[in-house]
Each structure stands twice: as structure tokens, then as C-alpha cells.
Amino acid sequence: MTRTPETAEQAEQLRGELREFMASRPDLDPIDLVQYSNLGECAGRAFLRGTLPGGKQVISELENVLEMARAGDILRPGRGKTIAMPERGGEAARPVSRRHNVYETAMVRQVGEMLDHCCERAVLGCLTAPFGSGKTAAVKIWMSGRGREKNTLFFEFDDFSSSNRVDFVEQIARMLGLDGKTGSQQAGRVFRAVCEELRLHPRFLVLDQVEMVRPRVLQVVRQLFDRTEVGVVLLAAPVLLARMRASKMADFAALESRIGVWCALNGMTKFEMASILKSEGLCDIDEAAFALFWKAVGGSIRRLMQAVSLLRTKHAGKRVTEQTLVGLAGNLWGLNIEAFSRERGV
């Protein structure tokens, strides 16, 4: 594309404004701005260095980002040395935004894609992720967004429904607006009424905490799927996969044979954790402390947010060091800092 003198002048002026802004924010790296545009990291750095001339599209993208940054819409004020950001690649490189008090990580997006697939194609899917990784929150984000127009029934198993098929059927019936007062003698009648209701008015079924469910209850889930042909997604910890592979019970085999999509996900990535800490205003963390923090959190966004809450309460405005994290672990259940800190001699 041919650049006009006017475009060249705009590019040079914008380059100066960007450099001035970056100088006022030593906690930021150029990529912290570029990630909110459609430009690649290399293009953003090259433009600031002056090795990429920049046409109208590049100028427009960066002008928009600079305006949002100045207004505080995309970057919070920071202080001191920024967190050392790990290398990024693939989905993990996408910005981590916050919605409904939950951060939308790559896992959240993957959960949404699987729910879309199973809902639209009436597939039985199974999604596993570690405890605390945010799979339940991801489903709720999907239900409030893309899944808002889907007729979804979200059911979370407890100690009673996970071991008692009558209790499970009764609760599903009540959620569908049917008479759920049964007892063991009438459970079959209510189950058939549930199947009929789902055939006449299809719902997308999302069942959570499935790792604790007894095989006989899973058999009822399988029969619901067979008789209604509605989409069903099972959310569980990874232990469910181990149970299914190790078990020789017919109930497990019958269910497993019908699973059309199995998605085994992990928690947040290292880059996503760094991005979340920045968004929470915890930028003054040295590289060694961040590496220790990442190991202790183990990809659990629940554990991370609990730690962040305590850090903001006890260490607001202070530099976070390895010793800070060791002290934090003494007040936070589940943050396994001690074992890692011994290795490092902290």
C-alpha cells in the first residue's frame, strides 16, 4: 500500500505519543498495548521502533488502543517492576477479559465451544477439568451469553442425588415443572413423564459434579439420553475418566459407549495467571516470586483468586517477594508453597 506524506506524518506523531505513554508507564511492555488490537506482537514492536512505516489500518488500530489506555479502559495503573510475562502461544495468547466477576480464560472459551456443539447436535459429551479450574463458572458464563437462547437445564449433583436415582429423577421432574413427589414405587412413572416432557419440549441438560455419581444413577442419565435424544454434557473432575477406564461394570460401559465428545481440559495457563495478576493491580512481583506462585497455584483459578484477595488485604501497595508468598501460604488453605520454597532455600 502506497503511503502518503500525510499518513507518514500521522504515523510519526502516533509513534511519539505511544513512546511518551510507555515512558509514563514503566510497568508496561509494548505487547500489553498491542494485545488489545488486531496487530501481531512483532508488528507492534516494529512500529514503535520505526522499522514498520504503518499504513492507515495500523494507525487506526493503535490510535484506538492508546485512547482506551489513556482512559483506563483496558489497563490499570501499575507501579514498580512488572511481572515477567511468560512466552505465549496459541489460545493462551489471547487477552484475558473479566465478565460477571469471572475471568474468561482459554478454558472458558473451550467449554463454550463444547456446549455449543453438544447442544446443537444433541450429543452426549463429557468435560473433565481439575477442581478449582472454573468449569462450573465457565458454564454459567456460556448460559448468560451465547447459551442464553438455548433451553438449558443445569443440574448440580449433591451427596443425595448422586447416590439415589429416585432423588435424582424427582429433582429433574421438579425443574421441568412436573409433579416430583414420588417415592420409590412411583419413580418409574415420574421418569417416563420426564422423558415425555423432554421429547415434547427438548432441553439441553448440563450435569455437574458427575465424578461423585454412583453407576446406577449414571445408568438413569444414559437412559434419559437414549429416550429423549437431547444434548447432554457431563462436567466432572478427571477422576471420572479413571473410574470409567478401570471399571468393568456394565453401567459405566453403556454410558461410555454413547459419549460422542470427550474434552479433558487443564486450568489456566502461566500467561493467563500473569495477565490476571496485572488486571488485579498486583504488578510489583519479581520473576522468582511469580515462578513460585505459579507452581503453588497449580493452574487453579479458584486458588489464585483466594490468594489475590488475601494479598490485596495484607500487602496492598507492597512488593510481593518469595518470602511474602511463604507467609501468605500460612494463612491460606491449599496453597502449597512450603514444598516448593524448600527446594529454592526460601
C-alpha positions in Angstrom: 0.0 0.0 0.0 1.4 3.4 -1.0 1.8 5.8 1.9 1.1 9.4 1.5 3.1 12.1 3.3 0.0 12.8 5.4 -0.1 9.2 6.6 3.7 9.2 7.3 3.2 12.3 9.4 0.3 10.7 11.4 2.4 7.6 12.0 5.3 9.6 13.3 3.1 11.6 15.6 1.4 8.5 16.9 4.7 6.8 17.4 5.8 9.7 19.6 2.6 9.6 21.6 3.0 5.9 22.2 6.6 6.3 23.4 5.6 9.1 25.7 2.8 7.0 27.2 5.1 4.0 27.6 7.6 6.2 29.4 4.9 7.2 31.8 4.1 3.5 32.5 7.3 1.6 33.2 5.2 -1.3 34.4 4.1 -2.0 30.8 5.6 -3.6 27.8 4.6 -2.7 24.2 2.8 -6.0 23.9 0.5 -5.0 26.8 -1.0 -2.5 24.4 -0.7 -4.4 21.2 -2.7 -7.4 22.6 -5.8 -5.2 22.5 -5.5 -4.7 18.8 -5.6 -6.9 15.7 -1.9 -6.5 15.2 0.7 -9.1 15.9 3.3 -8.6 18.6 6.1 -8.2 16.1 4.2 -5.6 14.1 3.6 -3.5 17.3 7.2 -3.6 18.4 8.4 -2.8 14.9 6.1 0.2 14.6 7.4 1.6 17.9 11.0 1.1 16.8 10.2 2.9 13.5 11.1 -0.1 11.3 7.4 -0.6 10.3 6.1 2.5 8.5 2.5 1.9 9.2 -0.5 2.5 7.0 -4.0 3.7 7.8 -5.1 0.4 9.3 -2.1 0.2 11.6 -2.5 3.8 12.7 -6.2 3.4 13.3 -5.7 0.2 15.4 -3.0 1.8 17.6 -4.8 5.1 18.0 -7.8 3.3 19.3 -5.7 1.3 21.8 -3.9 4.4 23.0 -7.1 6.2 23.6 -8.5 3.3 25.7 -5.3 3.0 27.6 -5.3 6.7 28.5 -8.9 6.5 29.6 -8.1 3.5 31.8 -10.5 1.2 30.0 -8.0 -1.6 29.3 -5.0 -1.1 31.6 -5.0 -0.4 35.3 -2.4 1.9 36.8 0.7 -0.1 37.9 3.8 0.6 39.9 7.3 -0.8 40.1 8.6 -3.7 38.1 6.0 -5.5 36.0 5.5 -9.3 36.3 7.8 -11.2 34.0 5.3 -12.4 31.3 5.9 -16.0 30.1 6.1 -16.9 26.4 2.7 -17.2 24.9 1.3 -19.3 22.1 -2.0 -20.5 20.6 -5.1 -19.8 22.5 -3.3 -18.8 25.7 -2.0 -15.6 23.9 -5.5 -14.1 23.8 -6.3 -11.3 26.3 -8.0 -12.5 29.5 -11.1 -10.3 30.0 -13.3 -10.3 33.0 -17.0 -10.8 32.9 -19.6 -11.4 35.6 -16.7 -11.3 38.1 -15.1 -14.3 36.3 -12.0 -14.2 34.0 -12.6 -15.6 30.6 -9.6 -17.8 30.1 -8.9 -20.2 27.1 -10.6 -22.9 29.1 -13.8 -20.8 29.4 -13.8 -20.4 25.7 -13.3 -24.1 25.1 -16.1 -25.0 27.4 -18.4 -22.7 25.5 -17.4 -24.3 22.2 -18.1 -27.8 23.5 -21.5 -26.8 24.9 -22.5 -25.2 21.6 -21.5 -28.5 19.8 -23.4 -30.8 22.1 -26.5 -28.6 22.3 -26.8 -28.0 18.5 -26.1 -31.7 17.6 -27.9 -33.4 20.5 -24.6 -35.1 21.5 -23.6 -36.7 24.8 -20.4 -35.0 25.9 -18.1 -35.3 28.9 -15.9 -32.5 30.0 -13.3 -33.0 32.7 -11.1 -30.4 34.4 -9.3 -30.3 37.8 -11.1 -29.0 40.9 -11.0 -25.2 41.1 -10.2 -24.7 37.4 -13.5 -22.9 36.8 -15.6 -25.3 34.7 -18.8 -24.5 36.5 -18.3 -20.8 36.2 -17.5 -21.3 32.5 -20.9 -22.9 32.0 -22.6 -20.0 33.7 -20.8 -17.6 31.5 -21.9 -19.5 28.5 -25.5 -19.6 29.8 -25.5 -15.8 30.2 -24.0 -15.2 26.8 -24.2 -17.4 23.7 -26.3 -20.0 25.5 -28.9 -17.5 26.7 -31.3 -18.5 23.9 -30.8 -22.2 24.5 -33.3 -24.0 26.6 -30.8 -25.3 29.2 -31.3 -27.2 32.4 -28.3 -27.0 34.7 -28.2 -29.6 37.4 -25.6 -30.0 40.1 -25.4 -33.3 41.9 -25.1 -33.5 45.7 -24.5 -36.3 48.1 -28.1 -37.4 47.9 -28.9 -37.2 44.2 -25.5 -38.7 43.3 -26.3 -41.9 45.1 -30.1 -42.1 44.9 -31.7 -42.4 41.4 -35.2 -41.7 42.8 -34.0 -38.4 44.3 -32.3 -37.5 41.0 -35.4 -38.2 39.0 -37.6 -36.3 41.4 -35.4 -33.2 41.2 -35.2 -33.2 37.4 -39.0 -33.5 37.3 -39.5 -30.5 39.6 -37.1 -28.5 37.5 -39.2 -29.3 34.4 -42.4 -28.2 36.2 -43.7 -31.8 36.7 -45.0 -33.4 39.9 -41.8 -34.6 41.6 -43.5 -36.2 44.7 -42.9 -39.8 44.1 -41.3 -42.3 46.3 -39.6 -45.5 45.1 -42.9 -47.1 44.0 -43.8 -44.2 41.6 -40.2 -43.3 40.4 -40.7 -45.2 37.1 -43.9 -43.2 36.3 -42.1 -39.9 37.0 -39.1 -41.0 35.0 -41.3 -41.7 31.9 -43.1 -38.4 32.4 -39.7 -36.6 32.4 -38.7 -38.4 29.2 -42.0 -37.5 27.6 -41.6 -33.8 28.6 -38.1 -33.7 27.2 -39.3 -35.2 23.9 -42.1 -32.7 23.6 -40.1 -29.7 24.9 -36.4 -30.5 24.4 -33.9 -29.1 27.0 -30.2 -29.1 26.9 -29.0 -31.0 30.0 -25.8 -29.9 31.7 -25.0 -32.1 34.7 -22.2 -31.0 37.2 -20.2 -32.8 39.8 -20.5 -36.1 38.0 -17.3 -37.5 39.4 -19.3 -38.4 42.6 -22.2 -40.1 40.9 -22.9 -43.8 41.5 -23.1 -46.1 38.5 -26.9 -46.8 38.9 -27.6 -43.0 38.7 -25.4 -42.7 35.6 -27.5 -45.5 34.1 -30.5 -43.3 34.5 -28.7 -40.5 32.8 -27.8 -42.8 29.9 -31.5 -43.9 29.6 -32.6 -40.2 29.6 -30.2 -39.6 26.7 -31.4 -42.7 24.8 -35.1 -42.0 25.1 -35.1 -38.2 24.5 -32.2 -37.6 22.1 -31.5 -34.3 23.7 -27.9 -32.9 24.2 -26.3 -33.8 27.5 -23.0 -32.7 28.9 -21.3 -34.2 32.0 -19.0 -32.0 34.0 -16.5 -33.8 36.2 -13.1 -33.9 37.7 -10.5 -36.1 35.8 -11.1 -38.9 38.3 -14.3 -39.8 36.3 -12.2 -40.8 33.3 -10.0 -43.1 35.5 -13.2 -44.7 37.0 -14.7 -45.4 33.6 -11.5 -46.9 32.2 -10.8 -49.1 35.3 -14.4 -50.2 35.9 -15.8 -53.4 34.4 -19.4 -52.6 35.4 -22.0 -52.6 32.6 -23.5 -49.3 33.8 -20.2 -47.5 33.1 -19.6 -49.3 29.8 -23.1 -48.4 28.5 -22.7 -44.7 29.2 -19.1 -44.5 27.9 -20.1 -46.1 24.6 -22.5 -43.2 24.0 -20.1 -40.4 24.7 -19.6 -38.6 21.4 -17.2 -35.8 22.6 -14.7 -36.1 25.5 -12.8 -32.9 26.4 -10.1 -33.1 29.0 -9.1 -29.6 30.0 -6.5 -28.1 32.3 -6.7 -25.0 34.4 -5.4 -21.5 33.4 -2.0 -21.1 31.7 1.0 -19.3 33.1 0.4 -16.4 30.8 -3.2 -16.1 31.8 -2.2 -16.1 35.5 0.2 -13.2 34.9 -2.5 -11.4 32.9 -5.0 -11.8 35.8 -2.5 -10.6 38.4 -1.9 -7.5 36.3 -5.6 -6.9 36.0 -5.9 -7.2 39.8 -3.3 -4.5 40.2 -0.6 -6.9 41.5 2.2 -5.9 39.1 5.0 -5.5 41.6 6.1 -9.1 41.7 9.6 -10.2 40.9 10.2 -13.0 38.5 11.3 -15.6 41.1 8.2 -14.9 43.2 6.0 -15.3 40.2 7.5 -18.7 39.3 7.0 -19.9 42.9 3.4 -18.5 42.9 2.6 -20.3 39.6 3.8 -23.7 41.0 1.8 -23.3 44.2 -1.4 -22.3 42.4 -1.2 -25.3 40.0 -3.5 -23.8 37.4 -6.4 -23.4 39.8 -8.1 -20.0 39.2 -10.1 -20.5 42.5 -6.9 -20.8 44.5 -5.4 -17.9 42.7 -8.3 -15.6 43.4 -8.3 -16.6 47.1 -4.6 -15.7 47.2 -5.1 -12.4 45.4 -7.9 -11.4 47.8 -5.5 -12.0 50.8 -2.6 -10.3 49.1 -4.7 -7.2 48.4 -5.8 -7.1 52.0 -2.5 -7.7 53.7 0.1 -6.4 51.2 -1.7 -3.7 49.3 0.9 -1.4 47.7 3.9 -3.6 48.8 6.3 -5.5 46.7 5.5 -9.2 46.5 8.5 -11.4 47.1 9.1 -15.2 47.6 9.1 -14.5 51.4 5.7 -12.8 51.1 4.2 -15.9 49.4 5.6 -18.2 52.1 3.9 -16.0 54.7 0.7 -15.9 52.7 0.6 -19.7 52.5 0.5 -19.9 56.3 -3.0 -18.2 56.1 -4.4 -19.8 53.0 -5.5 -23.4 53.0 -4.4 -25.4 49.9 -1.6 -23.0 48.7 1.3 -25.5 48.7 4.2 -23.0 48.9 6.3 -24.8 51.6 7.4 -27.7 49.5 8.5 -25.5 46.6 10.1 -22.9 48.8 12.3 -25.6 50.5 13.7 -26.5 47.1 14.6 -22.9 46.5 16.0 -22.4 50.0 13.5 -19.7 50.9 
